[in-house]
Amino acid sequence: MQKKDLEEMDPEARRYFDTLPASLREQLMQSGVKMTTREQLESYCVNVLRQHGNGIRL
C-alpha cells in the first residue's frame, strides 16, 4: 500500500484504517498490497492476527 492508495480508499475504508493501531497501519503501508475497501482491510488484519496470534504488538 502506498500513500496514494489512502486517497483512493472509499470513505468507510479510510475511517477504519485511521482507527487501526499505528503498528498495524505501518505494516499495511509496508505490505505493498493495494486495498481500497473496508472488507479488504479487515481481511488483511484478521490474517495478520491469525499469523502472529497474541504476539503481535498493536
Residue frames as a rotation matrix with the C-alpha (Angstrom) as fourth column:
MET 1
0.590 0.808 0.000 0.00
0.808 -0.590 0.000 0.00
0.000 0.000 -1.000 0.00
GLN 2
-0.580 -0.749 0.321 1.26
0.754 -0.643 -0.138 3.45
0.310 0.161 0.937 -0.87
LYS 3
-0.738 0.271 -0.618 0.21
0.243 -0.747 -0.619 6.89
-0.629 -0.607 0.485 0.35
LYS 4
-0.783 0.467 -0.412 -1.71
-0.617 -0.492 0.615 7.50
0.084 0.735 0.673 -2.87
ASP 5
-0.620 0.564 -0.546 -3.75
0.313 0.815 0.487 4.37
0.720 0.132 -0.682 -2.08
LEU 6
-0.671 0.370 -0.643 -5.01
0.636 -0.159 -0.755 6.10
-0.381 -0.915 -0.129 1.07
GLU 7
-0.693 0.384 -0.610 -6.51
-0.448 -0.892 -0.052 8.81
-0.564 0.237 0.791 -1.11
GLU 8
-0.622 0.427 -0.657 -8.19
-0.599 0.281 0.750 6.20
0.505 0.859 0.081 -3.32
MET 9
-0.920 0.300 -0.253 -9.80
0.391 0.756 -0.526 4.30
0.034 -0.582 -0.812 -0.44
ASP 10
-0.037 0.954 0.299 -13.52
0.369 -0.265 0.891 4.53
0.929 0.143 -0.342 -0.08
PRO 11
-0.071 -0.014 0.997 -14.51
-0.622 -0.781 -0.055 6.70
0.780 -0.624 0.047 2.91
GLU 12
0.864 0.435 0.253 -15.55
-0.469 0.513 0.719 3.76
0.183 -0.740 0.647 5.09
ALA 13
0.655 -0.701 -0.283 -12.22
0.620 0.712 -0.330 2.01
0.433 0.041 0.901 4.48
ARG 14
-0.180 -0.756 0.629 -10.30
0.142 -0.653 -0.744 5.18
0.973 -0.044 0.225 5.33
ARG 15
0.314 0.362 0.878 -12.19
-0.793 -0.408 0.452 5.65
0.522 -0.838 0.159 8.59
TYR 16
0.996 0.033 -0.077 -11.44
0.006 0.889 0.457 2.03
0.084 -0.456 0.886 9.50
PHE 17
0.324 -0.946 0.026 -7.77
0.621 0.192 -0.760 2.41
0.714 0.262 0.649 8.56
ASP 18
-0.123 -0.361 0.924 -7.50
-0.299 -0.875 -0.382 5.51
0.946 -0.323 0.000 10.74
THR 19
0.637 0.431 0.639 -8.76
-0.728 0.067 0.682 3.55
0.251 -0.900 0.356 13.79
LEU 20
0.780 -0.377 -0.499 -6.14
0.323 0.926 -0.195 0.81
0.535 -0.009 0.845 13.49
PRO 21
0.722 -0.620 -0.308 -3.15
0.261 -0.169 0.950 0.78
-0.641 -0.767 0.040 15.84
ALA 22
0.572 -0.549 -0.610 -0.13
-0.724 -0.687 -0.061 2.61
-0.386 0.476 -0.790 14.43
SER 23
-0.433 -0.811 0.393 1.92
-0.509 0.580 0.636 -0.58
-0.744 0.075 -0.664 14.13
LEU 24
-0.091 0.482 0.871 -0.75
0.574 0.740 -0.349 -2.25
-0.814 0.468 -0.344 12.01
ARG 25
0.882 0.352 -0.313 -1.16
0.000 -0.665 -0.747 0.83
-0.471 0.659 -0.586 9.82
GLU 26
0.152 -0.919 -0.364 2.60
-0.850 -0.310 0.426 0.84
-0.504 0.245 -0.828 9.27
GLN 27
-0.511 -0.310 0.801 2.57
-0.014 0.935 0.353 -2.85
-0.859 0.169 -0.483 8.39
LEU 28
0.471 0.757 0.452 -0.19
0.555 0.144 -0.820 -2.22
-0.686 0.637 -0.352 5.87
MET 29
0.803 -0.198 -0.561 1.79
-0.447 -0.823 -0.349 0.62
-0.393 0.532 -0.750 4.32
GLN 30
-0.208 -0.978 -0.029 4.87
-0.824 0.159 0.543 -1.57
-0.527 0.137 -0.839 4.02
SER 31
0.052 0.289 0.956 2.96
0.043 0.956 -0.292 -4.54
-0.998 0.057 0.037 2.61
GLY 32
-0.856 -0.377 -0.354 2.83
-0.290 -0.217 0.932 -3.17
-0.428 0.900 0.076 -0.92
VAL 33
-0.635 0.708 0.308 -0.71
0.770 0.609 0.189 -4.52
-0.054 0.357 -0.933 -1.29
LYS 34
-0.882 0.402 0.246 -3.34
-0.303 -0.883 0.359 -2.15
0.361 0.242 0.900 -2.66
MET 35
-0.545 0.762 -0.350 -6.53
0.838 0.489 -0.242 -2.16
-0.014 -0.425 -0.905 -0.61
THR 36
-0.874 0.252 0.415 -9.42
-0.084 -0.920 0.382 0.17
0.478 0.299 0.826 -1.24
THR 37
0.151 0.988 0.016 -12.33
-0.273 0.027 0.962 -1.32
0.950 -0.149 0.274 0.71
ARG 38
0.082 -0.033 0.996 -13.01
-0.995 -0.067 0.080 -1.90
0.065 -0.997 -0.039 4.38
GLU 39
0.926 0.329 0.187 -13.56
-0.339 0.941 0.021 -5.58
-0.169 -0.083 0.982 3.66
GLN 40
0.586 -0.786 -0.198 -10.06
0.172 0.359 -0.917 -5.90
0.792 0.503 0.345 2.19
LEU 41
-0.189 -0.660 0.727 -8.54
-0.623 -0.492 -0.608 -4.14
0.759 -0.568 -0.318 5.20
GLU 42
0.380 0.413 0.828 -10.47
-0.913 0.311 0.263 -6.28
-0.149 -0.856 0.495 7.68
SER 43
0.986 -0.020 -0.167 -9.42
-0.031 0.954 -0.298 -9.46
0.165 0.299 0.940 5.90
TYR 44
0.199 -0.978 0.059 -5.78
-0.021 -0.065 -0.998 -8.39
0.980 0.197 -0.034 5.97
CYS 45
-0.182 -0.244 0.953 -5.96
-0.875 -0.403 -0.270 -7.54
0.450 -0.882 -0.140 9.68
VAL 46
0.744 0.498 0.445 -7.62
-0.640 0.722 0.263 -10.86
-0.190 -0.481 0.856 10.54
ASN 47
0.828 -0.474 -0.299 -4.89
0.194 0.743 -0.641 -12.74
0.526 0.473 0.707 8.67
VAL 48
-0.096 -0.888 0.449 -2.14
-0.336 -0.395 -0.855 -10.79
0.937 -0.233 -0.261 10.45
LEU 49
0.050 0.187 0.981 -3.68
-0.995 -0.070 0.064 -11.53
0.081 -0.980 0.182 13.83
ARG 50
0.951 0.305 0.053 -4.00
-0.306 0.952 0.013 -15.22
-0.047 -0.029 0.998 12.97
GLN 51
0.550 -0.809 -0.209 -0.37
0.193 0.366 -0.910 -15.42
0.813 0.460 0.357 11.88
HIS 52
-0.398 -0.795 0.457 1.02
-0.189 -0.416 -0.889 -13.57
0.898 -0.440 0.015 14.86
GLY 53
0.071 0.519 -0.852 -1.52
0.748 0.538 0.389 -14.56
0.660 -0.665 -0.350 17.49
ASN 54
0.879 0.302 -0.368 -1.15
0.476 -0.543 0.692 -12.79
0.009 -0.784 -0.621 20.78
GLY 55
0.074 -0.968 -0.242 2.46
0.853 -0.064 0.518 -11.92
-0.517 -0.244 0.820 19.98
ILE 56
-0.032 -0.066 0.997 1.60
0.793 -0.609 -0.014 -9.04
0.608 0.791 0.072 17.67
ARG 57
-0.556 -0.209 -0.804 2.36
0.691 -0.653 -0.308 -5.63
-0.461 -0.728 0.508 19.07
LEU 58
-0.022 0.656 0.754 -0.58
0.864 -0.367 0.345 -3.39
0.503 0.659 -0.559 18.26
